[in-house]
């Protein structure tokens, strides 16, 4: 990523639920490192590109685990 580029982010749970990911599963994915989040003050946000590429990363993780 270029130093001048800024990644877009949104509120963690609302952005996840928009995409069909429940609260518990969202925190599990974040804890596993599959969703990139950032905390600003007491609020947690998710990088939107992390949400958009989640299906590919989950597929890769499952394929790696099966091998």
N, C-alpha and C positions, 0 to 999 in steps of 0.2 A: 504494500500500500504506500502511496506517495505521502510524504509528510504533510502536504497541503490538503489531502482528502480527509473528510470527516465521515465517520460511520454513523448511520442513523440508528436511533434506538427508541424504544417505547416502554411503557409500563409493563413490567414482567408478566404478571398474571393476566391482565386484560389482553395483551398481545398473544399470549399462549392460548387462551380460551377462544379467541377469534379463529384460531387455526385448529381447534378441536383437541387441544392438549389440556387436560385437567390440572388443577393446582398441585396435587401430589406428584403426578408424573412430571410436571414441569420442574419441580424442585429436585426430583430424582435425576432428570436429565442434566440439570445445571450442576448438581453435585458430582455427576459422572464426567463432567467436562464436555458434554455434547452440546450444551447451550452456553454461549458466552454471555455473561451478565456483568453489570457494573452497579455498584451501590453509590448513590449520591445522597449524603445525609442518611436518613433512615429509609429511603426508598430504593427499591431494586428495579433495574431496567435491563432489558434484553436487547442485544444488537439484532436488528431485523435481518441482516444477512445471515446471521447464525440460525435464525428460524427458517429462512428460505432454503438453506442448504442442509437442514436437518435430515430429510429423507435419504439423501445420498450418503451422509455420514453414518446413519443407522444401518443402512444396507451394507456398507463397508465393514462396520463393526461386527455385524452378524455373520458376514462371510468369513471374516478373520477368526471369529470364535468357532465356526463350524470346521475350519481347516485344521 
